[in-house]
Amino acid sequence: MVRTSASDRPREAAEGIRGPLIVTEDESLLDDLLRLCAAAGAEPEVAFTAPPRNASWENAPLVLVGVEASGRVQGAARRKGVLLVGSGGADSADSETWRRAVAVGADHVLFLPAAEAWLVDRLADLAEGGGGPALTIGVVSGRGGAGASTLACGLAVTAARTGLRVMLVDGDPLGGGLDIMLGAERTGGLRWPDLADSRGRVNSGVLEESLPRLGSLSVLSWDRGQSMLIPPQAMRSVMGAARRGGGLVVVDLPRKVDDTVTETLGQIDVGLLVVPAELRAVAAACQVAAAFAPALDDLRVVARGPFSTGLDGDEIARLIGLPLAGELRPEPGLADPMSGGAPPGSSTRGPLARFSGAFLGQALAAAGCVMA
């Protein structure tokens, strides 16, 4: 490796970029940490053989302190996000290492190279600049044709209208394509077949920019080619990137649970089960609920009208054994999405937009987000 002098090393992050702070006096450890920062796309500030500036210590989102340099920060104010980093295996830690970790208030003690993958993930989170994971909502039909895709689009369109960052993910390869429902089938961008080989970490910003866009709404759908299955690893990578971008992610789910759907459900915060007010639909929805509920901590019923059979939302939810998210009234003016009409949820006065706005307002507030 070509060595550089301490004066040649990056000492301060570029203007406006809040990268990690590295505090060390070990050149070999510094080389390793700079390499990991470069791999994650993070630009660090380095305090090499000198105590860090107070402002750097207080404002850096993450601080990497070499074990050998811990004495230089022992008098600094306590803060979160301090990692004590050493070289060698975990068996290199002795009582002195743990004493130093306590003295500097470290959240974790890491040893390279064993912890490199974990550390790169943490650094990449910083580089992507997300403000926390997105609220992720999964929508599934209680029976075929119940309207889950329409509701998923309505939620996404309603949220995007406020300027919130939204990603709509089509998780049903047999659903016909949500890009068609949005009128975006001719909009350029990647589709699922382009991402089927994804492995490991996918950059959230790159994913968002590569998809078809409608304002602040990105949609990941299918092309018009032969139906294909998405491997669980690809779903894990893509959903992880979608969530790291913040805002809202809405997933249109198929009714059958397989390994890929199980992977998806593990990243969903709230599930909505759309059930028409029909006795057979309720019976079918009970089976869907039994398959989905074990993988979702929060699964709720959306009762879809008309309510002319004597079943209302409360009774439907009681029969299925799930809480009621609300009733969705019919919307006569809602165009057939396949006929080129406006996307679901476009009419701000329609029942779909009103339901979506009310539900999202509550769900986002509970998640610590605000929808304008």
Steps between C-alpha positions, in 0.01 A plus 500: 500500500622851417537696824405862536603741766260611768472840333380332178212322668144640494457699819164659444189388316391696197275798565145387583591132536478359851730202491645293783782621722807275524727539801815288487878505511544163331578541128406143417161533673447836331566345159240232573239751618555728203463201268168405664377859482582508129315173445193645672518833320556690826748787525657512847668761709824373653670599825836326459735509802302795639184546706189578290350845496205540737263585215610193306451274801155639574364519145636192323222242450746219581839498673757226442762500775806277475564299815850647518362858481223471759696710746468800267120513539447393861430859605250565221128533569306174499302437184341220300653349188851438629664179379829372642692330219797267516679253277506124539237251611252546784736298717734799477278680751630493854384670817689815403309525170166480679616752759583742220161439339325592824724804547403651163136390514523280190181343366689209346848349491601383150794300374609507138486317268221294661264799541569659161164409341305631799699823505463560127122471540503761776719732294284454191193597701673830575604553138147444374378768738170334592301652784392162631327206334186558298159411636424187299141393431406171336161456332346161421160392368274282712379341179581536134400839362441656841682820403838476676686638197260793476545577870879468475505751213257728683720508809812573294337770284344669803828511691700617198256786447630653824861482376592208725761264358302188397597168345230263372620140470306247291552172683248302294647365174152392385328830573538659156739780600444800725678723247198448272261605777703819540523565127878456515542190285692703239709690754866403487666329793588163646244226562519191719675281239787752502540457876444126536872432543547758775708381794634670808451870551325712237548877525162661576570815300612308192193275521261792524660687211495190277124436528211655305405824678180703533602803701612378842355153432727220375347172385667160477285280282525227236567513130270341245722194459457151632408477867793426727566445868718735701751315723469576872853646503407755233184597686701543819752728328242710315264538795790594725600775257141619463459532876832674559391785274244613758149630439240239404524162327179328385512135391227325301517140623384175340261279699733199503780495758830359373863563597515830312175628653622393844812709441280795405272463802802518730552861386138621521378714788125492433300252294159581349267215404237623252170316545181566301176492701405150384475185706714295258761775497511494879546122495785529250657788696510285813731261316722783375515649850605165645790486254615862540437578867788288641749710300343841569479663842238747372241369254171689460182465295385752241131427440402588143145599416229507387358384833166365377524148641464588868875475557675817611865563576478417869327169434745403223797573725339306787439193282861503377640573845704808405473871582319725253707760316186655350226470241565579135185619325436444128630763260278503190725742311811287543607412145606154395879528549560294187302744283736794537307684771656704778698302758308380807492766769532790255160640591562676831127494581452131430458235772835338411698822549307587817561157651866507397556847641337419833680168541840633397465802727457273800757239395772753415438694820535178701829436319627849582444643151272782388305511174432853382 
